[in-house]
């Protein structure tokens, strides 16, 4: 009886997990399917799921109209730069909070996290003026700085959580053996926290890649990433859903492929320290 109940529970849990997974994936699937439709079929009522003549015309139009490679390179440089710069700042900060805490450490962490609750539009105007003064408007450097600062609280919080799981005695032993502060962080702490650092890097790369608000407001042409590439298919004449879906598919494909091949490392890092 107990085995039957356990089996039924596993079946229910598995079915629920598949249902939630399919529900989350359906918008992506629908976008991909729409990218192979004509504009007339894309807006058909009732919607056409699979019974349509597949076409690559939308992709040809997108590639002819836009320099996809330039947008892709901007996204890679901006997301990668923001992630690496964030790690360079966050690793020492998380180390100090995890291994040299003060009475205000938790308050500082909560304050950092609370900045994520601030609506981005609330600080757009001052940042826009600062960027104009510093010549950072429509530059990769400007976007790297903004996206790094935007995701820095998350990076510090995640690394702090991972570092707290590492015994402090190991770092003390390294110091007793003559390791400097730089050696302690680079050659002792970092290798031990590689799963957590890798998952933090992947997650923040994805967040920076998908960021649309700042990229649309602080870029025009030179530094525009793939989010701006997608937005360019919204025009005063209306939305061309099939071409918009083709552009969206081309924009999300690299990050989907990266997520697929790195899912094992991402899950391993996110569960780092969960079981002692």
C-alpha positions, 0 to 999 in steps of 0.5 A: 500500500505504501509503495503504491502511494509513493508510486502515485505521488511520483507520477503526479509530481512528474506530470506536474513538473512536465506541465509546468515546464511545457507551460513555461516553454510554450511562449518560446515554442510559439515564437519559433513556430510563428517565425516560419509563418507568413504575416497573414498566417501569423495573425490568423484567427483562430491561431494556426499551430502546425498546419501551415506552409513553412517559410524562411522568408522572414529570416531572409528579410531580417538578415537583409534588413539588419546587420545581425552579426553586429548586434550579436557581437555587441550583446556578447561584449556587453553581457560578458563585460558586465559579468566579468567586471561584476565578478571582479568587484563582487568576489572581494566584497563577498569574501570580506562579508563572509569571512570578515563580517561586521555587525552591519554586514547583514544590514549592508546585504539587505540594503544592497538587495533593496536597491533592486526594488527601485524602479529603473525608470526612477533613475533613468533621467540622472543616469542619462544626463551623466552619460551625456556629460561623460560621453558614454551614451550609445557606447559598450562601455556605458552599458557594461557599467550600468548592467554590472551595477544593476546585477551587482547586488545579485552577484554579491548575494550569491557569492556570499551564500556560496562562500559561507559554506566554505570552512574558514579554517581552510583560509586560516591555514593558508594564511598561516602558510604565508599566503597573502590576501591575493593568494588566499582569494585567487588560489584557495577560495576561488578554486573551492567555489568554482561551481558557485562562481560559474553558476553566478556568472552564467545567471548574470550573463543571462540577465545582462543578455536579456536586459531591454530597458537600459539598452533601449534607452541608452543606445541608438545604433553603435552599441545596440545589442540584440534587445534593440535588434528585436525592438526595431521590428516595432514600427508606427505601421504596426507589428509584423509578428512573423518578422518580429518572431524571426528576430526574437528567435535569432536573439534568444537562440544563442542564450538558449544554446548556452543554457542547454549546454551549461544546465548541469553546471548551473544546477550544480552551482545553484545547489552548491552547499545545499547538502552538507 
